Amino acid sequence: MNKSDVFFERASGVAALMVPGLALWMRSGYSWGAAVLLICSFATAGVWLRRPPGRDTWWLFASVLAMGVVWALDFDAGQGSWSDLDRPAKYLLALPCLLYVVAYPPRARMLWLGLAIGACGAGCIGMYQAMVQHMPRANGYTNAIQYGGLSLLLGLMCSAALLVQWDRWKPWQRVAWALCILLGFQGSLLSESRGGWLVLPLALPLCAWLQARFGQRKLAVVGAALVVAGVAGLMAFKAHDVRLRVGEAFQEITEYEASGDAASSVGQRLAHWKLAWAMGADRPLTGWGRYGYEAEKQRRVAAGEAHPFVLQFSHAHNEVLDIFAKRGLPGVAVLLLFYGVPLVLFWPTRRRVFPNPSGPLDEEGLCLRLVGVLLPVSYMGFGVTQVFLGHNSGTMFYLFMCMLVLAILQGRHRARALQPAAAIS
């Protein structure tokens, strides 16, 4: 490996640290690592264009491209502005980054360090905003919902890093990882984002089951119990606020069902879901488009067919229903592909986590795959009550974390393939 290759491999490692590490506690922190990857992808285009990526890379490439095309369909020069191309541009610019990082895969240790820094930073900025600035809901440098969801996700990823690789870490490192987990969850609690909390009872049992499935039953059970105990302990410090937020949610559901009151957070979401479903059902093959959605929504409100509160937001507060109303069933299919491709690529199987059938479990490989599985699973959970991909933070974190995890896994696979040859020589 020449000096240039070493430099660009280290640069991808720096990006692997920065993407999760800076995501929530710096302004536009989720973009810094992406910028490093983009610059390096342009600088090395002549190299990675001559290195054809594997099938898995092409699948992820296709899913990102398809999602970018769906967002590009929202552009209408007659009604909007060129700034409307900002969202699809992120997807298209991510494509050379994917090909670069697969050609120059980072080391897994840089991702672990990034996850630890990111979870700690998320919790610390949340405590600063809540305890020093006395903000009612911590939001990092995005909004409270996005911040709370991503902070929870970072905590879950740190849980996987600690529990699956327990034997690898020294005692002080285990304590440090436990602190990272608690800080990540603390950030989520301080955001008071109820929708994000729905992910925990979905993702935690799934990860525990996958871990137990490959021989780490004791660690899975004990680890899950400790995570639940830690979350319960954190909630005890905000027990009143948590009970209040949960109680408000049930009350708002009751009021909406009784009188159609959409003047609350939950009521507004239910009204949006009802409207988006009806609009999507009217145009299931094409949807209404971004501007058509807004115009039709205003028409239905004026006709008394929808509550006026739905005019306050440009989306339906549900990822699937929002794209169903705007892009119809083809848009829903692309969204499910965008979730499904990473889920299939990262899903741990016996062949994937036991490279040598008679050898030991590849603990780091299993951990990387759990981190990868957590991305689509968590985003599907976040998407129940929020259009998570409609925000820069949600889009950038998903895109670049998916490609980084895939690149690290492929880099480890290539390194194993070269070991026998190196031993023979």
N, C-alpha and C positions, 0 to 999 in steps of 0.2 A: 504494500500500500504506500503510495507516494505522499508527499507532504500535503498536497492539495486535497487528496481524499481524506486524510486525517483531519484537516481543518474543517471540511464540510461535514464529516461525521460528528465532530465535536459541536459544530454549530447546530446540528439537529438535536443533539443532546441538550444544549442550552434551551432550545425551543421546547423540548419535552418537559423541562423544568418550569419554564415560564408560562406555558398555556394554563396548567392548573394552579401553578404557584402564585401568579399575580392576578388571577381572574377576578377576585372580589374585593381586594383591599387596596387596589390602585385604580385610578380613573382609566377607563378603557383597558384595564389590565388583561382582559381576555384577548386583546388584539396584539399585544407586544410579541408574544411567541409566534403568532401567525405572521406578523411582519417579517420576522427573522426567516421563517420558512419561505415566504414569498420571494424575498431578496435572493436567498440562496438558490431557489428553484430557477430563477432567471440566470444566475451566474453559472449554473451547472447544466443548463438545458442541453448542451452538446453532449453531455455524458449520459444523463438519464434517458435521453431519446434513443440512445444506442443500447440501452439495457431493458429489453422488454419485460414488463412486470408479469407476475403470475396471474392465474385465473381469479384468485381472491381479490387482488387489487383491481382488476377490471370490473368485478361485480360492485365493489364500493365506488369506483369511478362512475359507473353507469347510474347508480342510485343517486349520487350527488348531482350528476349532470341532469337527470330527469327532474329532480326537485328544483334545480335552478331554472329549468325551462318553464316549469309550472309558475314560479314566481315571475318570470319574465313576461308571461302572458298578461300580468296585471298592468303592464306599461301601456299607456294610451297617450300619445303626444297631444291629442286634441283636448284631453281633460286634465292630465296631470303635468308633471315636470320631469326633467331628466333625473332628478334625485330619486324618482321612483325605481330607477334601475340599480339603486344601491344594494337592495337585498339580493336579486339574482346575481349581481356582480360578485358578491362574496362567495357564492357557490362555484361560479366559473373560475374565479381566481384560486379557489381551493384545489382545483384539479392539478395544476402543475406542482403545487405543494405536496400533494399526495404522491405523485411520481418521484419527486425529489427525495422525500423522507423514506420511501421504500428503497430507493437506490442507496441512500446513506442512513441506515437505521440507527437510531440512538440506543444507548444502553438502558436497560430497565431501571438501574439504580437512579438515573436522572428523573425518571417518572415518579419513583417512590419519594424522592426528595421534594419534587414539585407538589405532590399530593399533600405531603406533610406541611409544607410551607403554606399552601393554599388553604387548608383547613384551619391552621392556626391563625392566619391572617384574617380569614372570614370571621372567626369567633372574636378576635381582638377588635376589629373595626366595629363589629356589632355591639360589643360591650362599651366601647368608647362612645358610640352614638347614643346608646340607651342610658348610660350612667353619667357621662360627662356632658354631652350635648342635650340630654333629656328628650331625645326624639321619641315619639309614641311608638314607632315601629322602626327597627333598624332596617336599612336598605343598602348598605355598602355604598357603591356609586352607581347603582342601577335602581330598580324599584323593589319594594319589599317582597313581592311575590317571586321575582326572578332570583333575588339575593337569597331568600329563604330556601328555595328549591335547590339551588346550586350548592349552598352551604351544607344542606342535608346530604346531597349526593357526594360531596367531598368527604363528609364524615363516614358515609357508608363505604366508600372506596378505601379509606384508611382502615376501616374495620377488616376488610378483606386482606389488606396488606399485612396487618398484624396477625390475624388468626390463621390464615393459610400458611404463612411463613414463620410461624411461632418459633420453631427450633433454630431458625437462622439468626434471630435477633438476640443481642445481649440483654441482660436485665434492664439496664438503663434505657436501651432502645425501646423495649416493650413499654416502659413507663412513658416515654416520649410519644409513642404511637397512641397510647391510651389517652394522653392529653390532647393530641390532635383530634381524635374521635370526638371527645367531649366538646371541644371548641367548635368543631363543625356543627354538631347538633345544637350547641348553644346559639350559634348564629341563626339557625332555623327557628328556634323558639323565640328569639328576640325579634324576629321579623313578624311573628304572629300570623304567618301565612298558613291558613288551615288547609288549603289545597295540597301543599307540599307534604303535610303530615300523613296524607293518605298513602304515600309511597312506602313509608316505613313498614307497615304490616304486610305489604306486598313483596318488597325487595328482600327484607331480612330473612323470612322463612325460605325464600327461593335460594338465596346464597347458602344458608345453613344446609338445605337439602342437597345442593350440589357438592358442597364440601364433604358432607357425610357420605355421599354416594361414592366418593373416591378414597375412602378409608380413613378420613379424619372425623369420625363420628363424635368422639369425646370433645375435640376442640370445637366442633360445630355447635354442639349442645351447650357446652359451658360458655363459649364465646357469645352465642346469641343471648343467653341468659344475662351475661354481664353487660352486654350492650343495652338490653331492655332495662336492667337495673340502673345503668348510667343515665339513660334518658329519663327514667322515672325520677331519679335524684335531681336532675336539672329542672324537671317540670315542677318539683316540689318548691323550688325557689320562686316560681312564677305560677303557682297553683291557682291563685285567684284569677290571674289574667287568662290562663288556659281554660279554666272552667267558664269564665265569662265569654270567651270567644266561641267555645263549643256550644254553650247554652244559647248564645245569639244565633248560631247557625240553625239549631233546631227550631227556635222561635220564628226565624225568618222563613223557614220551610213551611211551618204551620200557617203563618200569615198569608203566604203566597197561595197555598192550597185553599184557604178559606175565602180570600177576597181578591186574589190576583195582584196583591201588592208587590210591585217590582221596585219599590223605592229603597230596598236594602241590598246588601252585597249578594246574598244568596238568591233573593227574589229576582234581582237583575239578571243573574246567570240563568235562572230557570226560564225567564222570559226570552232571553237570547237563544237558549237551546230550542225552545218551542218555535221561535220565528225561523231560525236557521234550518231546522228540520223541514218546516213547511215550504220554505223557499227552495231548498234542495230537491224536495219531492216534486216541485213544479217544473224544475229543469234538471232532471237527474243526469243527463248526458253532457251538458255544456256548463251548467251553473250560470250564475248571473255576472260573473266577473267582479273585480274589485269595485269599480265605479257603478256598475249596474246594481250591485248589492246595496250600496248606499242609497241610490235613487229609489229602488224598490222598497227599501226599509222605510224611507220617508213617506212613500206613497201609502204603505200599509198603516203607518202610524196615523197619517191624516185621515184614513178611512176608518179608523177605530179598530183595526185588525191586530194591532200590536201596541204595547205600552210605550208611552213617550220616552221612558228612561233608556230604551235600547238605542236611542240616538246619541247617547253620550260616548259610546265606544264604536270603533270601526271594525271590531271583530266579535265573534260569538262566544268568547270565553270558553271555548272547547275546540281543540285542535281539529278533530275529525269533522265535527259539524260545521266549523268555519270553512274548511276547504270544500266540504260537500255543497254548501250554499254557493260558494264562489266558483268552484271548478267542477262540480258534479262528481259522479262516480269515478271518472278517470283521474281526477285529482286525489280522491281518497285512495285509489289503487297505488298511485305514486307515493303518497305519504306512508302507506303500509309497507311499500318496498323500502323506503328510506329507513323505517324502523326495522324491518325484517331482515334486510341484508346483513347489518352488523350483528343482529341476534344470531343468525345462522353461522356467520363467519367465526364468531367468538365462542359459540356454545361449546362447553367442554365435553368431549367424548373420551372413552377409554383410549382410543388410538392417539388422540391429541395430547393427553396428559401423561401417558406412559409411552414415551418415544421408543423405549426398549421394552417389549412385552414382559420380559422376565426381570426388568430392572425396577428401580424405585419410582415413586410418583415424582413428576416434575412439578414441585411446589410453586416455583416462580411462574411457570407456564400456566398452571391452574389459576393462580392469583391474577395474572394478566387477563385471562379469559373471564374471570368473574368481574373484573373492572370493566371489561368490554361489554359484558351482558348487562351490567348495571346501567349503562348509558341508555339503550333503547327502552328497557323496562321502566326506568325512572321517568324518562321523557313521556312515555305513554301515560304514566300516572299523573305527571304534572299537567298533561294535556287535557285531562278530564275537566279541569276548572280554569285553565288558562291556555291561551295560544302562545305556548312557550317559544316556538320557533319564529314567532312574529317579532321577537326582540333580538337585538344584536348579541347580547350576552348568551342567550339560549342557543342561537345559531352557531356562533363562533366556538363555544365550548363543545358542542356536539360534533361539529365537523372535524375539528382539529384533534380532539381526544380520540375519535374513532380512527383517524389515520395514524396517529402516533402509536396506539395500541397495536394496530395491524402491522405497522412497520417493525416494531420491537419483536413481535412474534415471528415475523418472517426473517428478521435478522438472526434470531436465535436458531431458527430452523436451518438457515444456510450455514451457520457456524457449526452446528452438529454434523451436517453433511460433509463438511471439510475436515472434521477431526480424524476419521479413519485414513484419509489420504495423507494428512500431515503426519500421522503416526507411521505410515508405511515409508514415507520419504525420510 
